[in-house]
Amino acid sequence: MWVIKLGGSLYRQPSLAAWLDQVACYGSGQVVVVPGGGPFADQVRAAQDRWRFPDAVAHRMALQAMDQFGQLLLGLRPDLVAAGTFDELREALATGRTPIWMAGGDPAVAEVPASWEVTSDSLAAFLARRLGAERLLLVKSEAPGGSTAGAAELSRAGVVDAAFPGYLAGGAFSAWIAEAGDHGQLRDMLYTGASLGLRVLPEPARAPRSMARV
C-alpha cells in the first residue's frame, strides 16, 4: 500500500489533474491520497499573523484547510472517495477504491502535536506509519535535485516540515519526493516499485521550527 501526498502547491499547477488521473487509473485499492493545504492553509497563516491566535487553533484550522483541498480533488475526480477514519480508509482500499484522507475528521490526529512544525508532510508520514504503508510519496511543485537526501537536511532547507524526520525515522516505509511533472512515472512506481523522484533518507531529527508549505 502507498500513501501519496498531493501538495497544496500543485493547486496552481496544470499537472494536478494529471496526477489525479494517474492515481484514479492505477491506484485503486492500493493508494491513499493525502491532500495538502494549498491556498486554504495560506489563509490560516495570514489570519494567525493578523490576529495572533494560538498555534493549537491554527492547527485545527489547517486540518480543515487540508479537507477543503481534499474536497477540491474530489470535485475533479468524483470516482475517488472521501475517508476520515482508519476503518473508512481500510474499507475503501478493500473494495478497490482510492480514498482521499480527510484528516480533519479523523480522531487519531489528536495524537499529532498542534504546531506549525507539523504540516501535511508529517501528517502523511503519520498516516503511512499507522496504515503500515510500504512507501510514502510527497508530490510538490518542485523537488530538490539529486537522487537522495537526508530528511533533516531537507527539513532545514524548508522542503519538508520540522517534524517530518522524526516520523520518517520511526516508520517502516520508504519516502520519496516527486515534482509536478513526474506524474507519467507513477504507474511504473505502483506496478514495479521503480524509483520516482528523490529518495528521502531517515536520520535523527535536528531541524529547527519550519513554516514549510503544505
C-alpha positions as CSV (number, residue, x, y, z in Angstrom):
1,M,0.0,0.0,0.0
2,W,1.1,3.5,-0.8
3,V,0.4,6.9,0.7
4,I,0.7,9.8,-1.8
5,K,0.5,13.4,-0.6
6,L,-0.5,15.8,-3.3
7,G,0.9,19.0,-2.0
8,G,-1.1,22.2,-1.9
9,S,1.5,23.9,-4.2
10,L,0.0,21.8,-7.0
11,Y,-3.1,24.0,-6.8
12,R,-1.5,26.3,-9.3
13,Q,-0.1,23.5,-11.5
14,P,-1.9,22.2,-14.6
15,S,-0.4,18.8,-13.8
16,L,-2.7,18.4,-10.7
17,A,-5.4,16.9,-13.0
18,A,-2.8,14.5,-14.5
19,W,-1.7,13.3,-11.0
20,L,-5.4,12.7,-10.1
21,D,-5.9,10.8,-13.4
22,Q,-2.9,8.6,-12.7
23,V,-3.9,7.9,-9.1
24,A,-7.5,7.1,-10.1
25,C,-6.4,4.8,-13.0
26,Y,-3.6,2.9,-11.3
27,G,-4.1,3.4,-7.6
28,S,-7.3,1.5,-6.9
29,G,-7.1,-0.5,-3.8
30,Q,-3.5,0.3,-3.1
31,V,-3.2,4.2,-2.8
32,V,-4.4,6.6,-0.1
33,V,-4.2,10.3,-1.1
34,V,-3.3,12.9,1.4
35,P,-4.2,16.5,0.3
36,G,-2.0,19.4,1.2
37,G,-3.4,22.7,2.4
38,G,-2.6,24.9,-0.5
39,P,-4.2,28.4,-0.6
40,F,-6.6,27.3,2.2
41,A,-3.7,26.8,4.6
42,D,-2.2,30.1,3.4
43,Q,-5.3,31.8,4.6
44,V,-4.9,30.2,8.0
45,R,-1.3,31.5,8.2
46,A,-2.5,35.0,7.2
47,A,-5.3,35.0,9.7
48,Q,-2.9,33.9,12.5
49,D,-0.4,36.6,11.5
50,R,-3.1,39.2,11.8
51,W,-5.0,38.0,14.9
52,R,-2.2,36.2,16.8
53,F,-4.4,33.3,17.9
54,P,-2.7,30.2,19.4
55,D,-1.0,27.5,17.2
56,A,-3.4,24.9,18.6
57,V,-6.3,26.9,16.9
58,A,-4.3,27.4,13.7
59,H,-3.6,23.6,13.7
60,R,-7.3,22.8,13.8
61,M,-8.0,25.3,11.0
62,A,-5.1,23.9,8.9
63,L,-6.6,20.4,9.2
64,Q,-9.8,21.8,7.8
65,A,-7.8,23.5,5.1
66,M,-6.5,20.1,4.0
67,D,-10.0,18.8,4.0
68,Q,-11.0,21.7,1.7
69,F,-8.3,20.9,-0.7
70,G,-9.4,17.3,-0.5
71,Q,-12.9,18.3,-1.5
72,L,-11.5,20.2,-4.4
73,L,-9.7,16.9,-5.5
74,L,-13.0,15.0,-5.1
75,G,-14.7,17.6,-7.3
76,L,-12.1,17.0,-10.0
77,R,-12.3,13.2,-9.7
78,P,-15.6,12.0,-8.3
79,D,-14.6,8.4,-8.6
80,L,-12.2,8.9,-5.7
81,V,-13.8,8.6,-2.2
82,A,-13.5,10.6,1.0
83,A,-12.4,8.7,4.1
84,G,-11.9,10.2,7.5
85,T,-11.1,7.3,9.8
86,F,-8.9,4.2,9.8
87,D,-11.9,1.9,9.2
88,E,-13.1,4.1,6.3
89,L,-9.7,4.0,4.7
90,R,-9.4,0.3,5.0
91,E,-12.9,-0.3,3.7
92,A,-12.2,1.9,0.6
93,L,-9.0,0.0,-0.1
94,A,-10.6,-3.4,0.4
95,T,-13.3,-2.6,-2.1
96,G,-10.8,-1.5,-4.8
97,R,-11.4,2.3,-4.4
98,T,-8.9,5.1,-3.9
99,P,-9.6,7.1,-0.7
100,I,-8.7,10.7,0.0
101,W,-7.9,11.1,3.7
102,M,-9.9,13.8,5.4
103,A,-7.6,14.4,8.3
104,G,-9.9,16.9,10.0
105,G,-12.5,14.2,10.7
106,D,-10.0,11.6,12.0
107,P,-9.9,11.4,15.8
108,A,-6.5,9.8,15.6
109,V,-5.0,13.1,14.6
110,A,-5.3,14.2,18.2
111,E,-2.0,12.3,18.7
112,V,-0.2,14.8,16.5
113,P,1.3,17.9,18.1
114,A,-0.7,21.1,17.3
115,S,2.2,23.1,15.9
116,W,3.3,24.6,12.5
117,E,6.2,22.1,12.8
118,V,3.7,19.6,11.7
119,T,2.2,20.1,8.2
120,S,0.7,17.7,5.7
121,D,4.2,16.3,5.1
122,S,4.3,14.9,8.7
123,L,0.6,14.0,8.7
124,A,1.2,11.9,5.6
125,A,4.1,10.2,7.3
126,F,1.9,9.7,10.4
127,L,-0.7,8.0,8.3
128,A,1.8,5.9,6.4
129,R,3.1,4.5,9.8
130,R,-0.5,4.0,11.0
131,L,-1.6,2.1,7.9
132,G,1.7,0.1,7.6
133,A,2.3,1.5,4.1
134,E,5.3,0.4,2.0
135,R,6.1,3.8,0.5
136,L,5.3,7.4,1.0
137,L,5.4,9.8,-1.9
138,L,5.3,13.6,-1.3
139,V,4.4,15.4,-4.5
140,K,5.4,19.1,-4.6
141,S,5.5,21.7,-7.3
142,E,9.3,21.3,-7.3
143,A,11.7,18.7,-5.9
144,P,15.4,19.1,-5.0
145,G,17.9,17.8,-7.4
146,G,19.9,14.6,-6.9
147,S,18.8,11.1,-6.1
148,T,19.0,11.0,-2.3
149,A,18.9,13.5,0.6
150,G,18.6,13.2,4.4
151,A,15.3,14.1,6.0
152,A,16.9,16.6,8.5
153,E,18.8,18.3,5.7
154,L,15.5,18.7,3.7
155,S,13.8,20.0,6.8
156,R,16.5,22.7,7.4
157,A,16.0,23.7,3.7
158,G,12.3,24.1,4.2
159,V,11.4,21.3,1.7
160,V,9.7,19.2,4.4
161,D,8.5,20.3,7.8
162,A,10.4,20.2,11.0
163,A,8.6,17.1,12.5
164,F,9.0,15.0,9.3
165,P,12.4,13.5,10.1
166,G,11.1,12.1,13.4
167,Y,8.0,10.5,11.7
168,L,10.2,9.0,9.0
169,A,12.7,7.6,11.4
170,G,10.0,5.7,13.3
171,G,8.4,4.2,10.2
172,A,9.0,1.1,8.2
173,F,8.2,2.8,4.8
174,S,10.5,4.4,2.3
175,A,9.9,8.0,1.5
176,W,10.3,9.9,-1.8
177,I,9.7,13.4,-3.1
178,A,8.5,14.0,-6.7
179,E,7.7,17.2,-8.5
180,A,4.8,18.3,-10.6
181,G,6.0,16.9,-13.9
182,D,6.7,13.4,-12.7
183,H,3.1,12.1,-13.0
184,G,3.9,10.0,-16.0
185,Q,6.2,7.8,-13.9
186,L,3.6,6.9,-11.3
187,R,2.3,3.8,-13.0
188,D,5.8,2.2,-13.0
189,M,6.3,3.1,-9.4
190,L,3.0,1.5,-8.4
191,Y,3.3,-1.6,-10.5
192,T,7.1,-2.3,-10.4
193,G,8.4,-0.4,-7.4
194,A,10.5,1.7,-9.6
195,S,12.1,4.8,-8.2
196,L,10.3,8.1,-8.6
197,G,12.0,11.4,-7.7
198,L,14.3,11.9,-4.7
199,R,14.7,9.2,-2.0
200,V,14.5,10.7,1.5
201,L,16.8,9.0,3.9
202,P,15.8,8.7,7.5
203,E,18.1,10.3,10.1
204,P,17.8,11.8,13.6
205,A,15.6,14.9,13.6
206,R,17.6,18.0,14.5
207,A,15.8,20.6,12.4
208,P,14.5,23.9,13.7
209,R,11.0,25.2,13.5
210,S,9.8,25.5,9.9
211,M,7.0,27.0,8.1
212,A,7.3,24.7,5.1
213,R,4.4,24.9,2.7
214,V,1.8,22.2,2.9
